[in-house]
């Protein structure tokens, strides 16, 4: 039997067993709940499990190390430039204008 067939069979059995509940809940709510219950009850039934063949580990041979002599690095002659001197130019400080609009309230003392 397939999963769908098992699910429909469970639905029909639940509907036959719970006839009295159908009048209390109403037809639409009753059918929705029967479908959900049948789905949960039939979970895992009717599904054929596939046999998984165990994977054989394939070992690869380690790659042979190269025994060639390391190549000599070639140094290129680069004309060195004289370092650039940075001059610091003094900047005039900005004057800060005090805000006179705000007045502080006098502290209350006892």
Secondary structure, DSSP 8 states (H G I E B T S, - for coil): --HHHHHHHHHHHHHHHTHHHHHHH-HHHHHHHHHHHHHHHTTTSS------------------------------------------------------S---------
